[in-house]
Amino acid sequence: IEQPTLILCGTSDAQRTEQRESYLFEMQDAAMAMVEGKMMLPWESPVEVRNAIKAFVREHPDRSGSDAAGTLMEDPALAMTGQNRQDYQFKWGTYGEESSGGAILSEIASSSNGEQMGDEDAAGDAINGIIKLNMPPPMTYELNGHTLTYREKPAAPGHEFDPTLLLIHGIGIGQSSWFWEKIFQRYKGAIIAPDLIGCGLENGGDPWDPLKRDVEVPLDWVEGIERLMQNKGFDEMHRCVVVAQNGVAPIGIKLAYRNEATVSHLILLSPPCWERLTSAFTSEEERQRRHRDNIGSAAEFYFNYLESKIGYRMKIREFFKEKPDDRFISLATAKEATRREARTPIIAMNSGDLNYRSFEAELTALVQPVLTMTGGNDRVYTDKRPGFGLGPYSTKMNNEKTVIINGKTMLPWESPDAVLKEMRTFLGLKDDGEDETGRSQDMFIRARRQPSLQ
């Protein structure tokens, strides 16, 4: 088929996974968009279907050069403003400054209400388009001439001996250290949250340009954090607790494995199933094909769609038990966080670069206590196939504890209080509100001297 083709899928359609995404890889000019619903989309979400089709048609002009979207504009109520029409002047396969953050769907933004789009002003979190974070400002450090960023919070009075949390954010649209905002607000001990190489560009870090700088994944991400750990003076008497979110579990595992003297505990939040972490997910040929697929013309449309608020909202709902709040959507789709240069880590993630080999050797050799925490609605928890799910974590690892809490995948945003409660129990800390002075200090000294229970 030579004509541009739109694959329109419902967020609750069980078949809308890799099978349907293969359309993007096999067809010349295919794009995929998601709207709320299952299979009867023209009845379930007629407005969203109409808007998605209109955006797609304008992005893919008729081969003859005529305005194929003209037939959709007969209703004066749907007419675009002059400013919006300018937003559609960039060509298929290009990415201009005006399209950053989802200008493809600017008409949807202008015709939808603030609640549906997660409007920043409606959420009360933005002033002049800049979202205010309840976190310390970012700081910078250097690694081999590359500027990296992080956020740091000192311990509150009386909690100086509580373990220091080293928080590693997940990889996805707009993801960086802001992901840990609710943990920063609740945990009274010290916290350090680095931005992985290529992430957190809005914080002043250098972009990851594969043409100028080759990054080995996940090794360079690990070494970037290790440099920060060295800068902060972690040693056998001042150790940290590594916390890794979802798909970046290999980074947390390698940090703990390589740094027994400075990492006292490892916490994996919503990690992939055991089978995913302990087998090579893709061959080299498959990885190269996925890299090509993630930089093609179909991927360009898909990225632009996901970097818009409505596209991101539809996609990210897969990872939340309930609808994600407007603040999360606004932070992830902020203009500086969705620059074109910020896509490189996502392409690496989508291409399977984090799963190039098995991590079973490291997992089974860890000397630190390990906490695996997942949501009751996470499909990893509900997967009962042999070798999959969470069961092998407990049966094949030493000193591992698995807990299930309310939520799905984005637990630090869905259930931050439950996450902190389980962390504190795991680390031997009393509940907040109780007098922790003395016991916290004693617990941490014991953890420093006896990192292994083997």
C-alpha positions as CSV (number, residue, x, y, z in Angstrom):
1,I,0.0,0.0,0.0
2,E,1.5,3.3,-1.1
3,Q,-1.0,5.6,0.7
4,P,-0.3,6.7,4.3
5,T,-2.1,4.5,6.7
6,L,-3.3,5.2,10.2
7,I,-3.7,2.3,12.7
8,L,-6.2,3.6,15.3
9,C,-6.4,1.4,18.5
10,G,-8.2,1.5,21.8
11,T,-6.2,1.7,25.0
12,S,-8.1,-1.3,26.4
13,D,-7.8,-3.5,23.4
14,A,-5.8,-6.5,24.4
15,Q,-4.3,-6.9,20.9
16,R,-2.9,-3.4,20.8
17,T,0.7,-4.5,21.7
18,E,3.6,-5.6,19.6
19,Q,1.4,-7.3,17.1
20,R,-0.2,-4.1,16.0
21,E,2.9,-2.0,16.4
22,S,4.5,-4.3,13.7
23,Y,2.3,-2.4,11.2
24,L,4.7,0.5,11.8
25,F,7.7,-1.6,11.0
26,E,6.4,-3.5,8.0
27,M,4.5,-0.8,6.1
28,Q,5.9,2.2,4.2
29,D,3.9,5.1,5.6
30,A,2.0,3.7,8.6
31,A,1.4,5.5,11.9
32,M,-0.4,4.3,15.0
33,A,-2.5,6.4,17.4
34,M,-4.4,5.4,20.6
35,V,-7.7,6.7,21.8
36,E,-9.7,5.7,24.9
37,G,-11.8,2.6,24.4
38,K,-11.6,-1.0,23.2
39,M,-12.8,-2.0,19.7
40,M,-15.9,-0.1,19.0
41,L,-14.1,3.2,18.9
42,P,-16.5,5.2,16.6
43,W,-19.1,4.7,19.3
44,E,-16.9,4.7,22.4
45,S,-14.8,7.8,21.6
46,P,-16.2,9.5,18.4
47,V,-14.6,12.9,19.1
48,E,-11.2,11.5,19.8
49,V,-11.4,9.3,16.6
50,R,-12.4,12.3,14.5
51,N,-9.6,14.4,16.0
52,A,-7.0,11.7,15.4
53,I,-8.0,11.2,11.8
54,K,-8.0,15.0,11.1
55,A,-4.5,15.3,12.6
56,F,-3.2,12.3,10.6
57,V,-4.7,13.6,7.3
58,R,-3.1,17.0,7.7
59,E,0.2,15.5,8.6
60,H,0.0,13.3,5.4
61,P,-1.1,15.5,2.5
62,D,-2.7,13.9,-0.6
63,R,0.0,12.6,-3.0
64,S,-1.4,14.9,-5.6
65,G,-0.5,17.9,-3.4
66,S,-4.1,18.9,-2.8
67,D,-5.4,19.6,0.7
68,A,-6.9,16.3,1.6
69,A,-8.0,17.7,4.9
70,G,-10.3,20.2,3.2
71,T,-13.3,17.8,3.2
72,L,-13.1,17.6,7.0
73,M,-13.3,21.4,7.4
74,E,-16.9,22.0,6.1
75,D,-18.2,22.6,9.6
76,P,-17.3,26.1,10.6
77,A,-17.2,25.1,14.2
78,L,-14.2,22.9,13.4
79,A,-12.3,25.5,11.4
80,M,-8.7,26.0,12.5
81,T,-7.3,29.4,13.5
82,G,-4.6,30.9,11.3
83,Q,-2.0,30.1,14.0
84,N,-3.0,26.5,14.2
85,R,-2.9,26.2,10.4
86,Q,0.7,27.3,10.5
87,D,1.4,24.5,12.9
88,Y,0.6,22.0,10.1
89,Q,3.1,23.4,7.6
90,F,6.0,21.1,8.5
91,K,6.3,18.1,6.2
92,W,6.0,14.4,7.0
93,G,9.3,13.1,8.5
94,T,10.5,16.5,9.7
95,Y,10.6,18.0,13.2
96,G,10.6,21.7,13.6
97,E,10.8,23.9,16.7
98,E,7.1,24.6,16.3
99,S,6.2,20.9,16.5
100,S,8.0,20.3,19.8
101,G,5.7,18.8,22.4
102,G,3.0,17.8,20.0
103,A,2.1,20.6,17.6
104,I,0.7,17.9,15.4
105,L,-2.2,17.7,17.8
106,S,-2.5,21.4,18.5
107,E,-6.1,21.4,17.2
108,I,-7.0,18.7,19.7
109,A,-5.4,20.8,22.4
110,S,-7.4,23.9,21.4
111,S,-10.7,22.0,21.1
112,S,-10.5,19.9,24.3
113,N,-11.2,21.1,27.8
114,G,-8.5,21.5,30.5
115,E,-9.3,18.4,32.4
116,Q,-9.1,16.1,29.3
117,M,-5.8,17.6,28.2
118,G,-4.3,18.0,31.6
119,D,-4.1,21.7,31.1
120,E,-1.2,23.2,33.2
121,D,-3.1,26.3,34.3
122,A,-6.2,24.1,35.1
123,A,-4.0,22.0,37.3
124,G,-2.6,25.1,39.0
125,D,1.0,23.9,38.6
126,A,2.3,26.3,36.0
127,I,3.3,30.0,35.8
128,N,4.0,31.2,32.2
129,G,4.2,27.6,31.1
130,I,6.9,26.6,33.6
131,I,5.9,23.9,36.0
132,K,7.0,24.5,39.6
133,L,8.6,21.4,41.2
134,N,8.5,20.8,45.0
135,M,12.1,19.6,44.8
136,P,15.6,21.2,45.2
137,P,17.0,22.7,42.0
138,P,19.2,20.6,39.7
139,M,22.9,20.6,40.0
140,T,25.6,19.5,37.6
141,Y,28.8,17.4,37.5
142,E,31.1,16.1,34.8
143,L,31.9,12.7,33.3
144,N,34.5,12.5,30.5
145,G,33.6,16.0,29.3
146,H,29.9,15.3,29.5
147,T,27.7,17.5,31.7
148,L,25.3,15.4,33.8
149,T,22.6,16.6,36.3
150,Y,21.1,15.5,39.6
151,R,18.9,16.7,42.5
152,E,19.9,16.3,46.1
153,K,18.0,16.8,49.4
154,P,19.8,16.7,52.8
155,A,18.4,14.8,55.7
156,A,15.9,16.5,58.0
157,P,17.1,17.2,61.6
158,G,17.1,14.0,63.6
159,H,17.3,11.8,60.4
160,E,21.0,12.4,59.6
161,F,21.7,8.6,60.2
162,D,18.8,7.4,58.0
163,P,20.1,5.6,54.9
164,T,20.7,7.8,51.8
165,L,18.4,6.9,48.9
166,L,19.9,6.9,45.4
167,L,16.9,7.1,43.1
168,I,17.2,6.0,39.4
169,H,14.3,7.2,37.3
170,G,12.7,5.2,34.5
171,I,13.2,5.9,30.8
172,G,10.3,7.3,28.7
173,I,8.7,10.4,27.3
174,G,10.0,13.4,29.4
175,Q,11.2,11.2,32.3
176,S,13.9,12.5,34.6
177,S,14.6,13.1,38.3
178,W,11.2,15.0,38.7
179,F,9.6,11.5,38.7
180,W,10.7,11.2,42.4
181,E,9.0,14.4,43.6
182,K,6.5,12.6,45.9
183,I,9.4,10.6,47.5
184,F,11.4,13.8,48.0
185,Q,8.4,15.3,49.9
186,R,7.9,12.3,52.1
187,Y,11.3,10.7,53.0
188,K,13.1,12.5,55.8
189,G,16.5,11.0,55.1
190,A,19.0,12.3,52.5
191,I,18.1,11.7,48.8
192,I,20.2,11.9,45.6
193,A,18.4,11.5,42.2
194,P,20.6,11.6,39.2
195,D,19.4,12.1,35.6
196,L,20.7,9.3,33.3
197,I,22.9,10.4,30.4
198,G,20.6,11.9,27.7
199,C,17.7,12.5,30.2
200,G,16.8,15.6,32.1
201,L,17.8,18.0,29.4
202,E,15.5,20.6,31.0
203,N,17.9,20.5,34.0
204,G,20.9,21.6,32.0
205,G,22.5,18.2,31.1
206,D,24.1,17.6,27.7
207,P,22.0,15.6,25.2
208,W,23.2,12.2,24.0
209,D,24.1,12.6,20.4
210,P,25.0,9.1,19.0
211,L,26.9,10.8,16.1
212,K,29.2,12.7,18.5
213,R,29.3,10.4,21.5
214,D,29.0,6.6,21.6
215,V,27.2,5.5,24.8
216,E,27.4,1.9,26.0
217,V,24.1,0.8,27.5
218,P,23.7,0.2,30.4
219,L,27.4,0.5,31.3
220,D,27.8,4.3,30.7
221,W,24.6,5.0,32.6
222,V,26.0,3.0,35.5
223,E,29.4,4.7,35.3
224,G,27.7,8.1,35.3
225,I,26.0,7.3,38.6
226,E,29.2,5.8,40.0
227,R,31.0,9.1,39.3
228,L,28.3,10.9,41.3
229,M,28.7,8.4,44.1
230,Q,32.4,9.1,44.2
231,N,31.8,12.9,44.2
232,K,29.5,12.5,47.2
233,G,32.0,10.5,49.1
234,F,30.2,7.2,49.6
235,D,32.4,4.5,51.1
236,E,32.2,1.6,53.6
237,M,31.1,3.9,56.4
238,H,28.8,6.0,54.3
239,R,26.7,3.8,52.1
240,C,23.5,4.3,50.0
241,V,20.4,2.4,49.1
242,V,19.9,2.1,45.3
243,V,16.2,2.3,44.1
244,A,15.5,1.6,40.5
245,Q,12.2,2.2,38.7
246,N,10.7,-0.4,36.3
247,G,12.7,-1.1,33.1
248,V,16.0,0.4,34.5
249,A,16.4,-2.5,36.9
250,P,19.6,-3.7,35.1
251,I,21.2,-0.3,36.0
252,G,20.3,-0.8,39.7
253,I,21.5,-4.4,39.6
254,K,24.9,-3.5,38.0
255,L,25.3,-0.7,40.5
256,A,24.8,-3.0,43.5
257,Y,26.9,-5.8,42.0
258,R,29.8,-3.5,41.1
259,N,29.7,-1.5,44.4
260,E,29.3,-3.9,47.3
261,A,31.3,-1.6,49.6
262,T,29.1,1.5,49.0
263,V,25.6,0.1,48.2
264,S,24.0,-1.4,51.3
265,H,20.6,-2.4,49.8
266,L,18.8,-2.6,46.4
267,I,15.2,-1.8,45.9
268,L,13.5,-2.7,42.6
269,L,10.2,-1.0,41.9
270,S,7.9,-2.7,39.4
271,P,10.9,-4.6,37.8
272,P,10.5,-6.7,34.6
273,C,9.6,-10.3,35.0
274,W,12.5,-12.7,35.9
275,E,12.5,-14.2,32.4
276,R,13.0,-10.7,30.8
277,L,16.0,-10.0,33.0
278,T,17.7,-13.4,32.7
279,S,17.6,-14.0,29.0
280,A,18.8,-12.0,26.0
281,F,15.8,-10.1,24.9
282,T,16.9,-9.4,21.4
283,S,19.6,-10.5,19.0
284,E,22.0,-8.0,17.5
285,E,20.2,-8.2,14.2
286,E,16.9,-7.5,16.0
287,R,18.4,-4.6,17.9
288,Q,19.7,-3.0,14.8
289,R,16.3,-3.4,13.1
290,R,14.5,-1.8,16.1
291,H,17.0,1.1,16.0
292,R,16.1,1.7,12.4
293,D,12.4,1.4,13.1
294,N,12.7,4.0,15.9
295,I,14.2,6.7,13.7
296,G,12.0,6.2,10.6
297,S,9.2,8.3,9.3
298,A,6.5,6.3,11.1
299,A,8.4,6.7,14.4
300,E,8.5,10.4,13.8
301,F,4.7,10.7,13.8
302,Y,4.5,8.3,16.7
303,F,7.0,10.3,18.8
304,N,5.2,13.6,18.1
305,Y,1.9,12.0,19.1
306,L,3.3,10.6,22.3
307,E,4.9,13.9,23.2
308,S,1.5,15.6,23.0
309,K,-0.6,15.7,26.2
310,I,-3.5,13.7,24.8
311,G,-1.2,11.1,23.1
312,Y,0.9,10.7,26.3
313,R,-2.2,10.5,28.5
314,M,-3.6,7.7,26.3
315,K,-0.3,5.7,26.4
316,I,0.7,6.2,30.0
317,R,-2.6,5.0,31.3
318,E,-1.3,1.5,30.6
319,F,1.1,1.9,33.5
320,F,-1.4,3.4,36.1
321,K,-4.2,1.6,37.9
322,E,-6.2,4.8,37.9
323,K,-6.1,7.7,35.5
324,P,-2.7,9.6,35.9
325,D,-3.1,13.1,37.4
326,D,-2.7,16.3,35.4
327,R,0.5,17.2,37.1
328,F,2.3,14.0,36.0
329,I,1.1,14.6,32.4
330,S,2.3,18.2,32.4
331,L,5.7,17.4,33.8
332,A,6.3,14.6,31.3
333,T,5.2,16.6,28.3
334,A,6.9,19.9,29.2
335,K,8.5,21.5,26.1
336,E,12.1,21.2,27.3
337,A,11.6,17.6,28.5
338,T,10.4,16.5,25.0
339,R,13.0,18.1,22.8
340,R,13.9,15.9,19.9
341,E,17.4,15.3,21.4
342,A,15.7,13.7,24.4
343,R,14.5,10.7,22.3
344,T,17.8,8.9,22.1
345,P,17.5,7.1,25.5
346,I,14.0,6.1,24.6
347,I,15.2,4.7,21.3
348,A,17.8,2.7,23.2
349,M,15.2,1.4,25.6
350,N,12.8,0.5,22.9
351,S,15.5,-1.2,20.9
352,G,16.2,-3.6,23.8
353,D,19.7,-2.2,24.6
354,L,19.1,-2.7,28.3
355,N,18.4,-6.4,27.7
356,Y,21.3,-7.3,25.4
357,R,22.2,-10.2,27.7
358,S,21.1,-12.1,30.8
359,F,21.6,-10.5,34.3
360,E,21.0,-13.7,36.2
361,A,24.7,-14.0,37.2
362,E,24.6,-10.6,38.9
363,L,21.1,-11.2,40.4
364,T,22.1,-14.5,42.0
365,A,25.4,-13.2,43.3
366,L,24.2,-10.0,45.0
367,V,25.3,-9.9,48.6
368,Q,23.0,-7.0,49.5
369,P,19.4,-7.5,50.8
370,V,17.0,-6.9,47.9
371,L,13.4,-5.6,48.0
372,T,11.2,-6.3,45.0
373,M,8.0,-4.1,45.1
374,T,5.3,-4.2,42.5
375,G,1.6,-3.2,42.2
376,G,-1.2,-5.6,42.5
377,N,-2.4,-4.7,39.0
378,D,1.0,-5.0,37.4
379,R,0.9,-7.7,34.7
380,V,4.2,-9.0,36.0
381,Y,2.5,-9.9,39.2
382,T,-0.4,-11.5,37.5
383,D,1.7,-13.6,35.1
384,K,1.7,-17.1,36.5
385,R,3.7,-18.8,33.7
386,P,6.7,-20.9,34.9
387,G,9.8,-18.7,35.0
388,F,7.8,-15.5,34.5
389,G,6.2,-13.2,37.1
390,L,7.9,-12.5,40.4
391,G,8.2,-16.0,41.9
392,P,11.8,-16.6,40.7
393,Y,13.0,-13.5,42.4
394,S,12.4,-15.2,45.8
395,T,13.3,-18.7,44.8
396,K,16.6,-18.0,43.0
397,M,18.0,-15.0,44.9
398,N,19.5,-14.7,48.3
399,N,18.1,-12.1,50.8
400,E,15.2,-11.1,48.5
401,K,11.8,-10.0,49.8
402,T,8.8,-9.4,47.6
403,V,5.9,-7.1,48.5
404,I,2.7,-6.2,46.7
405,I,1.1,-2.8,47.1
406,N,-1.9,-1.0,45.6
407,G,-1.1,0.3,42.1
408,K,0.3,-0.9,38.8
409,T,3.7,0.3,37.5
410,M,4.2,4.0,38.5
411,L,4.1,3.2,42.3
412,P,6.0,6.4,43.5
413,W,3.1,8.4,42.0
414,E,0.3,6.0,42.5
415,S,1.0,5.0,46.1
416,P,3.9,7.0,47.5
417,D,3.0,6.5,51.1
418,A,2.8,2.7,50.7
419,V,6.1,2.7,48.9
420,L,7.8,4.6,51.7
421,K,6.2,2.4,54.4
422,E,7.6,-0.7,52.7
423,M,11.0,0.9,52.2
424,R,11.2,1.9,55.8
425,T,10.2,-1.5,57.0
426,F,12.8,-3.1,54.7
427,L,15.5,-0.7,56.0
428,G,14.6,-1.2,59.6
429,L,13.3,2.3,60.2
430,K,10.4,3.1,62.4
431,D,7.2,4.6,60.9
432,D,7.2,8.4,60.4
433,G,6.0,10.2,63.5
434,E,7.8,8.0,65.9
435,D,11.1,8.8,67.6
436,E,13.7,7.3,65.3
437,T,16.8,8.9,66.9
438,G,19.1,6.2,68.1
439,R,17.5,3.2,66.5
440,S,18.0,4.6,63.0
441,Q,21.6,5.3,63.7
442,D,22.1,1.8,65.2
443,M,20.4,0.1,62.3
444,F,22.4,1.9,59.7
445,I,25.7,1.1,61.4
446,R,24.8,-2.6,61.4
447,A,23.7,-2.5,57.8
448,R,27.1,-0.9,56.9
449,R,29.1,-3.5,58.7
450,Q,27.0,-6.5,57.6
451,P,25.7,-5.8,54.1
452,S,25.2,-9.5,53.5
453,L,22.9,-11.9,55.4
454,Q,24.4,-15.0,53.6
